[in-house]
Amino acid sequence: MKAIRPTTVGLVFAAFLAIWHTLWSLLVAVGAAQAVIDFIFRLHMITPPYRIAPFDLGTAAALVLVTACIGYIGGWAAGAIWNWFIPRDGKV
């Protein structure tokens, strides 16, 4: 196995979470989020307990920024752990 760059893994995770939450924010902005979240809860046999709040650009930006930061930290940690467990002499 080869070593990987934790920074690269962190950026990939950050981008994934930022895009995912940007899409969620767009669903809220166009008024489709309530139907989506209700559908997801019903798939899990849960009566939908939540109501989606009105869209707020500042809150949406904070959501994307915070989740991107969490994604970067988690991805960096995953990359560092991966490198910690690979054999040092190149043998598998």
Phi, psi and chi 1 to 4 in degrees:
 res  aa     phi    psi   chi1   chi2   chi3   chi4
   1 MET       -  151.0  -70.0 -173.1  -75.7      -
   2 LYS  -102.8  152.4  -67.6  175.9   69.7  172.5
   3 ALA   -70.0  151.3      -      -      -      -
   4 ILE  -120.5  163.6   58.0  175.3      -      -
   5 ARG   -90.7  113.8  -67.1 -174.5  175.8  142.2
   6 PRO   -56.2  -34.5  -28.1   37.0      -      -
   7 THR   -62.0  -41.1  -60.0      -      -      -
   8 THR   -65.6  -44.5  -58.4      -      -      -
   9 VAL   -62.6  -41.2 -179.6      -      -      -
  10 GLY   -60.5  -42.5      -      -      -      -
  11 LEU   -66.9  -37.4  -70.2  172.6      -      -
  12 VAL   -64.4  -47.7  168.9      -      -      -
  13 PHE   -62.1  -42.3  -82.0   42.0      -      -
  14 ALA   -61.6  -44.8      -      -      -      -
  15 ALA   -63.7  -43.5      -      -      -      -
  16 PHE   -59.6  -50.1  175.8   77.1      -      -
  17 LEU   -67.2  -36.3  -72.6 -178.6      -      -
  18 ALA   -65.4  -43.3      -      -      -      -
  19 ILE   -65.8  -44.8  -69.1  167.0      -      -
  20 TRP   -57.1  -45.2 -174.9  -93.0      -      -
  21 HIS   -78.8  -23.7  -73.5   87.8      -      -
  22 THR   -66.3  -42.8  -62.4      -      -      -
  23 LEU   -62.5  -41.6  -67.7  173.4      -      -
  24 TRP   -60.5  -44.6  173.5 -105.2      -      -
  25 SER   -60.7  -38.1  -64.5      -      -      -
  26 LEU   -65.5  -39.4  -70.5  171.9      -      -
  27 LEU   -61.0  -40.9  -74.0  173.1      -      -
  28 VAL   -64.6  -43.8  173.8      -      -      -
  29 ALA   -62.2  -37.3      -      -      -      -
  30 VAL   -91.2   -0.2  -59.6      -      -      -
  31 GLY    84.6   15.7      -      -      -      -
  32 ALA   -99.7   -7.3      -      -      -      -
  33 ALA   -65.8  -36.3      -      -      -      -
  34 GLN   -62.3  -43.4 -171.4   66.0   57.1      -
  35 ALA   -63.9  -38.5      -      -      -      -
  36 VAL   -66.8  -49.0  171.7      -      -      -
  37 ILE   -67.2  -36.5 -162.1   71.4      -      -
  38 ASP   -62.7  -42.8  -71.8  -10.1      -      -
  39 PHE   -61.3  -44.9  175.0   71.1      -      -
  40 ILE   -62.6  -44.4  -62.4  -61.3      -      -
  41 PHE   -62.2  -43.4  -85.9  117.1      -      -
  42 ARG   -65.6  -33.5  -73.7 -172.6  179.9  106.2
  43 LEU   -60.3  -29.4  -78.9  177.4      -      -
  44 HIS   -94.4   11.7  -69.1   85.2      -      -
  45 MET    59.3   40.4  -65.5  164.4  -87.1      -
  46 ILE  -118.8  133.2  -60.2  170.6      -      -
  47 THR   -70.1  125.5  -58.7      -      -      -
  48 PRO   -58.4  117.1  -23.5   33.1      -      -
  49 PRO   -96.1   -8.7   32.2  -32.8      -      -
  50 TYR  -113.9  153.0  -61.2  109.4      -      -
  51 ARG  -118.1  134.0  -68.4  -77.4  136.1 -141.1
  52 ILE   -75.7  131.0  -57.2  -61.2      -      -
  53 ALA   -76.2  162.7      -      -      -      -
  54 PRO   -61.1  150.7  -19.4   29.1      -      -
  55 PHE   -64.5  137.8  178.7   77.5      -      -
  56 ASP  -136.4  120.6  178.4   74.1      -      -
  57 LEU   -60.1  -41.0 -176.2   58.8      -      -
  58 GLY   -63.5  -42.2      -      -      -      -
  59 THR   -66.5  -41.1  -57.2      -      -      -
  60 ALA   -62.8  -42.7      -      -      -      -
  61 ALA   -64.1  -41.6      -      -      -      -
  62 ALA   -63.7  -41.6      -      -      -      -
  63 LEU   -58.0  -48.1  172.4   69.1      -      -
  64 VAL   -64.9  -43.8  171.8      -      -      -
  65 LEU   -64.7  -47.1 -179.5   64.7      -      -
  66 VAL   -64.5  -44.3  167.6      -      -      -
  67 THR   -68.8  -32.9   55.6      -      -      -
  68 ALA   -64.8  -41.3      -      -      -      -
  69 CYS   -64.2  -43.2  -70.5      -      -      -
  70 ILE   -62.7  -42.0  -69.6  168.2      -      -
  71 GLY   -61.8  -41.5      -      -      -      -
  72 TYR   -63.8  -47.6  178.9   81.0      -      -
  73 ILE   -62.4  -45.6  -68.0  165.4      -      -
  74 GLY   -64.1  -41.8      -      -      -      -
  75 GLY   -66.8  -41.6      -      -      -      -
  76 TRP   -62.0  -44.5 -172.0   94.4      -      -
  77 ALA   -62.4  -42.8      -      -      -      -
  78 ALA   -61.6  -41.4      -      -      -      -
  79 GLY   -64.9  -41.0      -      -      -      -
  80 ALA   -66.4  -41.5      -      -      -      -
  81 ILE   -64.5  -43.2  -68.7  167.1      -      -
  82 TRP   -53.8  -50.1  175.2  -83.7      -      -
  83 ASN   -64.6  -30.5  -72.2  -21.4      -      -
  84 TRP   -67.7  -32.1 -173.1   35.4      -      -
  85 PHE   -92.4   -9.5  -79.9  103.0      -      -
  86 ILE   -75.6  147.7   63.5  168.0      -      -
  87 PRO   -61.4  139.8  -17.8   27.6      -      -
  88 ARG   -78.0  -27.6  -58.4  -92.7 -173.8 -113.0
  89 ASP   -93.1    5.9   58.4    2.8      -      -
  90 GLY    86.7   -2.2      -      -      -      -
  91 LYS   -91.8  145.4  -64.3  178.6 -174.9  173.7
  92 VAL   -88.4      -  176.9      -      -      -
